[in-house]
Every structure is written in structure tokens, then in C-alpha cells.
């Protein structure tokens, strides 16, 4: 029996909390060669995709911005996604979220009206209600993106790595360093705490440096706990990644934190990513807090804003 041709080669569904950055994502996907539509009613999604099943319009890359203004849409989406996967070679659901207070600030600054706010419900209550309603959708997402502490350029860099070229089904590992003192991201699959390791911050000569500098690397490598921790992490990921891949997981996000996000977590992310790349893994790195103000040197230069990537 002949397998029917796919209508499009790649479909990206973009959803999430209002004000978390859906429009930014859709516009940048357009820059990367996607045809997109926003707020398409769910019932029209299949019709929209079948439009491309005409001569000369096969194998398009399509992005659809989803809006769940009706609570019943979530139940319809479960069956719809199955149908979409039959039509498309690849379907990714991206869920965007951000800190509650930040979302409120964004609405106040833009003077936009939240679609759930009304005469009897404040913006604060509307943001809280939407977050609760979309928990099931968040759980279904292939990739969750927390934009609270992410600049527009950082978000675009991540989208570039994901979608600049047509990707295969290989799994992508996202690794981020961060400082617990500045808050924890909401979107990782795993959070690791490195605060038990010896802290270079207490050495005045090392304090202005980062976990990418040779002096800090040498300091940490001379401490037995750092080497042992890395060995344990490599064993852990050597077990986890093949099993996640076997289950069809496409994205795996790992956050490693220390107190300020400048030394220990940066070192661990760099060392672990390098080891995983040697094993052929695709790894994307972001050092979230490495360029924060240093009392000794002032604001450090934002070199690519802590973002690096490699295809392994």
C-alpha cells in the first residue's frame, strides 16, 4: 500500500500565554522561510493545510498561531493534532510562557486588553485564569519557552538554531546556566543545583571572571567534587538521552544553576556540552546570567549574550 504524500514538510504550532511572545516567534519564523497564520480557528486548520496540496505548493514550512479563547478548544485540539500529524511530515508544538507579574506589566505598557479581562475580572485575574486553563496544553508541548528573562535577540537565536534549516528528527539538547539568586526558569525538563561545589566567587582574583576563563576552569578542575559531579552527569545523560530519543522526545532542556550563574554553572554547562558533542549530540548553550553586572568591572560585554550552539 502506498503511503500518501505529506501536505507540508514541517508544521510548527505556536501557543501559550497572552503576552509571552507569540507574535515575535511567528514573525521570526517568517524570516526563516515559514508561511504563517495567527489565531486560525481550530476547525479551519486542516482546510488551511490542504490548501497547500495543490501543484507547486507541496513541501511548505507552515506555522500556525493558536488561540484558545474557548475552553472547549483544548479537547478538540487533542484529536486535531492527530489529524495534523497525518497531513504533515513533522509537527512541533511550542508553548510560550512568562512570569505572572511580567505578563501584567507587558499588558499595561502596551495598553492591550487581555481577552479574558472584563468588567468583573481584572488583568491580574485574567492572566492567572488563562495560565490555569492552558496547563493541559503546556503539558502537551514538545518545547516550552520561558521568555521572562529572555531578550528578543536570544529568543530569535534559539529559533534560528531550531528552524533555520529543515531539521531531521534527531533530538536537540538545550543546556543553560543560571543563577538561583535571579530566579529559576519555568520551562526546563531538568534542573541541577551546583551550589555544593567550591565557589570561585570567594577568591577576589577569580570573582570578576566566568566559568569560561582558564583560571576558573583550573580552580574547579583541581577540586575533586567538580570532576566527580561531571562524571556522574555524563553517566546520567548517557542513560537518559538514548531512552528519551527512543520515546520520540525531540527537545530536552537542562538548567544548571549556581548562586550567581557566573562560575560553577557556566563551567559545568561548557564541560558537559563539549563531552556530549563529542558523542554526536546536538547541543545548544545559553548562559543566562553570565553577563550581569560585576561590582569589580561594571557591566561585562554581552558577547553573543551567552549563546552558543553546535550541531555536534
Number of C-alpha atoms within 10 A of each C-alpha: 3 4 5 8 14 17 23 21 17 22 25 20 20 24 28 28 23 23 21 23 23 21 15 12 21 22 16 16 22 15 12 15 15 21 16 18 16 16 13 14 13 18 12 10 17 14 10 13 18 15 11 16 17 9 6 8 11 16 16 19 23 22 25 23 20 21 18 19 14 8 11 9 15 17 11 12 17 12 10 16 18 11 13 18 15 14 22 20 16 18 21 17 22 22 26 24 24 23 16 15 11 15 22 19 15 14 17 13 9 9 9 10 11 18 12 16 15 12 5 6 12 13 19 16 15 18 23 16 14 19 18 11 16 18 11 12 18 22 11 14 18 16 22 22 22 20 21 18 16 14 11 12 11 18 17 17 19 19 15 15 17 14 16 15 10 10 12 8 12 13 20 20 19 21 24 27 30 28 25 17 12 13 11 15 19 15 20 19 13 11 17 13 16 18 17 11 16 15 18 22 18 9 11 10 11 17 18 18 21 22 25 18 13 11 15 23 19 11 16 22 14 11 12 11 14 20 14 12 14 16 12 12 15 16 11 11 14 13 11 12 17 13 12 15 16 10 9 12 17 16 19 19 19 19 24 26 29 22 20 19 28 28 29 32 30 31 23 26 26 19 15 18 24 16 15 17 15 10 11 11 19 18 23 22 21 24 23 24 23 27 17 15 13 14 9 10 10 10 11 13 11 11 10 11 18 17 16 16 16 13 11 15
